[in-house]
């Protein structure tokens, strides 16, 4: 699923993730979660969203947005 990751927004903290990056991520998460939810099967009950080490923050935030 193409989520339309915003240009200039890091996908993890390996090279730094500032408060401005966090604000930007929070602003785009609802639309990204809607795009992902639209691609799920109609009766999907569970979705596994993976992240690893310094690349965990964005996937965890996306999983939280997907729950909403």
C-alpha positions as CSV (number, residue, x, y, z in Angstrom):
1,X,0.0,0.0,0.0
2,X,1.5,3.3,-1.0
3,X,1.0,5.6,2.0
4,X,2.4,8.7,0.3
5,X,5.2,9.3,2.8
6,X,5.9,13.0,2.9
7,X,9.2,14.3,1.4
8,X,11.6,15.5,4.0
9,X,10.1,13.5,6.8
10,X,12.5,10.9,8.2
11,X,11.1,7.4,8.5
12,X,13.0,6.9,11.7
13,X,15.3,8.3,14.2
14,X,18.6,7.0,12.9
15,X,19.7,10.5,11.7
16,X,17.6,12.5,14.1
17,X,13.8,13.1,14.5
18,X,13.0,16.6,15.8
19,X,9.9,18.1,17.4
20,X,9.0,19.6,14.0
21,X,9.3,16.1,12.4
22,X,7.0,14.8,15.1
23,X,4.4,17.5,14.4
24,X,4.6,16.9,10.7
25,X,4.1,13.1,11.3
26,X,1.1,13.7,13.6
27,X,-0.5,15.9,10.9
28,X,-0.2,13.3,8.1
29,X,-0.9,10.1,10.1
30,X,-4.7,10.2,9.9
31,X,-4.7,10.3,6.1
32,X,-2.0,7.6,5.9
33,X,-4.1,5.4,8.3
34,X,-7.2,6.0,6.2
35,X,-5.3,4.9,3.0
36,X,-4.1,1.7,4.7
37,X,-7.5,0.9,6.2
38,X,-9.2,1.3,2.8
39,X,-6.9,-1.5,1.5
40,X,-7.8,-4.0,4.3
41,X,-10.3,-6.8,3.8
42,X,-13.8,-5.8,4.9
43,X,-13.7,-8.0,8.0
44,X,-10.1,-7.7,9.0
45,X,-9.9,-7.8,12.8
46,X,-6.2,-7.6,13.3
47,X,-3.3,-5.9,11.5
48,X,0.4,-6.4,12.3
49,X,2.4,-3.2,11.9
50,X,6.2,-3.9,12.3
51,X,9.0,-1.6,13.3
52,X,12.5,-2.2,14.4
53,X,14.8,-0.3,16.8
54,X,15.3,3.2,15.5
55,X,12.6,2.6,12.9
56,X,9.9,1.9,15.4
57,X,8.4,5.3,16.1
58,X,6.6,5.9,12.8
59,X,5.1,2.3,12.6
60,X,3.9,2.5,16.2
61,X,2.3,5.9,15.6
62,X,0.7,4.5,12.4
63,X,-0.7,1.5,14.3
64,X,-2.2,3.8,16.9
65,X,-3.7,6.0,14.2
66,X,-5.1,2.9,12.5
67,X,-6.9,1.9,15.7
68,X,-8.8,5.2,15.8
